[in-house]
Amino acid sequence: MASAKILVLSALVASSTASLAPLHYKTIPLGSVQPKGWIYDQLVVQMNGLAGHEHEFYELVSDTDWIGGDAFYSVLEEAGSYWFDGLIPSAVLTNNEPIKKKTLEFLNYVLDNQDESGWLGPEVNTTKPRYLWGRYPFFFGAIQLLEVDPSLTEPIVDAMHKFVALAHEMLVNGEGVDKWAATRWEDFVVVLQWLHDNHPRGQEELLVDTMKYLKWTGIPWEQVFSEELFPKSAVENLTNPFEELAWHGVNMAEGLKALGATYRFTHNDSDLEAASVGWDLVFQYHGRPSGIFAADEMLAGLEANRGTELCLVVETMLSGTFLYMVSEDSKYADRVERITYNALPATLTGDMWGRQYLQQQNQISAMNMTPNPFPSDGPESNIFGLEPNYPCCTVAFPKGWPKFVSSAFMVTPDLESLAQIYLGPFETSTVLAGDNHVTVTVDTQYPFGDVLTTTIVAEKAFLYKIRIPSWVENGTIAVNDAAAEGVTPEKGLQYVNVGAGTTVLVLDLPAAVIIEARPHSAVALQRGPLHYAYDIPRTEHVLAVDPHEHRAIDLQMEPAGQWAWAIDPNTAVFRKDGLGTALPSPIFDFGRPPVSLRVQACPVDWPLAGDIFAAPPPENATCTGPERTISLTPYGATKLRVSEFPTFESSIIVEEEMNYAFIEQQP
């Protein structure tokens, strides 16, 4: 079977073109986009937390493993590559010189120890088989270092081309593909496409051939994401027609970009269409109001007590950004923004010294769950700590925030236009076509506030674009103190012809409260990019302290108050009592966000499923006590929460006017 597949592929490769379809947008070099305001604080908190210190004590990425010892090679397989890829942008965007130095040491050690054959890793002069996948995150990191320091271009590109020649030979011979490489081949394709776009060195045909071999020796994502074969519910009782890891959540999160990457070398619009269909299927059948989808190892359906892995969160963010660059479809950027401002912070402690393996939409405790709601993961998967369940999320999560920041602004390939794709407080400096030096500063408390004030300084006129999210209602833009006018986006982007000199744009992007239908007749509430949840008061208990770092703890959380509420969603009123002043740090923790939804609620009988996790929301719930007004807070700040509620009809008349919209279940 394998040899037949190779023969078919060889025929396809022989008839292929060595060109790539152009991107609609490109990111600009790392460091060209800087975080401001609360997002800068978020990155500082992350670097003061586990991300900035784990190399000092965590054995999987301890710096002793790559300085003067053979253990370095083992971390290159996964942990070290993940750490390297995430810590480079984190260090650059916070100007953390010690971490910059560590990442450069890692890079130099890897390059200095590349085997003559081109291989990177320990599988030299041993009987250990050589598999390709663990090197892909390393290349992502190396590309970022090259962007920051162009003097590194030659050694990095030399090493990449040497490795590609070997990888191509291995793939032709049916080597190098284990079950992980078979599902994550798209990451290497994206690396190869960067090399093709920027430093091909006359090897375009080899690069495209390698892309094709990767695709056709890997999981057929066009079939996995087809309407016919895609699983429409939690998969533990379903028969998988593909290899087991095709339904693995993180693999699927990475695989979401596979057909976008395929389109670039096939030039077939059907690949972009299939990518769009797959994206929608994932969120229709497994999506969460927090923006992400559920997979507690494998795809987990729609139940609110099932889990979502932290690695899945950051990989979906990266896939959505790539798909936007390839397709210019704003639905990808809309969802990435929702995930970033909800699902990412929700699964980290406020100080970012602890992370979960799995988060839940309705998460009434974070502790050992026996019986266990997660069919394929351990009962401690939702505890906050250094390494609950598997270690991958400890080293992978740091890339979420900084890569989001780095992708906030993009340029068109001809450098004629600059676009703000993600909304928030950022600053960028870049050079557009015609040696046009442009600086853009965005002053805002978005997503907590609706107003963005953007100051643009340009040497020459150019076309500026700003993404207008799909949830905006009655948005306006004012240019240089002129009267505000309604936004008129094209493909989700507002176009502004900016002249030379200084231009000031004021965007007001209000939104209605969205009532989202969920299973069991439950509802979830959204406003703008933020999803809202009841933040359950909690008690905390330290389960373990790392012997080498007292701040690295395993933290159990238990509810310290009522959580079993039904709500009348039609009574929700948006409040912004704390806006206009400096936001607290860290912003994503109990009681910190300056905005809320007030809603009428009443206590109901809501049983447990097992001893310590919530059953599905009760249908036709009856109040067991008097109704009251409760406050819902942005989901990302909650660590214990209810966000999918049963409903009742309140007897209270809400005097404040509010716009509402109702949407069916995802997407």
Secondary structure, 3 states (H helix, E strand, C coil): CHHHHHHHHHHHHHCCCCCCCCCCCEECCCCCEEECHHHHHHHHHHHHCHHHHHHHHCCCCCHHHCCCCCCHHHHHCCHHHHHHHHHHHHHHHHCCHHHHHHHHHHHHHHHHCCCCCCCCCCCCCCCCCCCCHHHHHHHHHHHHHHHHCHHHHHHHHHHHHHHHHHHHHHHHCCCCCCHHHHHCHHHHHHHHHHHHHHCCCCCHHHHHHHHHHHHHCCCCHHHHCCCCCCCCCCCCCCCCCCCHHHHEHHHHHHHCCHHHHHHHHHCCHHHHHHHHHHHHHHHHHHECCCCCECECCEECCCCCCCEEEHHHHHHHHHHHHHHHHHHCCHHHHHHHHHHHHCHHHHCECCCCCCECCEEECCECCECCCCCCCCCCCCCCCCCEECCCCCCHHHHHHHHHHHHHHHCCEEECCCCCEEEECCCCCEEEEEEECCCEEEEEEEEECCCCCCEEEEEEEECCCEEEEEECCCCECCCEEEECCCCCEECCCECCEEEEEECCEEEEEEEECCECEEEEEEHHHEEEEEECCEEEEEECCEEEEEEEEECCEEEEEEEEEEECCCCCEEEEEEEEEEECCCCCCCCCCCCCCCCCCCCEEEEEEEEECCCECCCCCECCCCCCCCECCCCEEEEEEEHHHCCCEECCECECCCCCCCCCCCCEEEECCCC
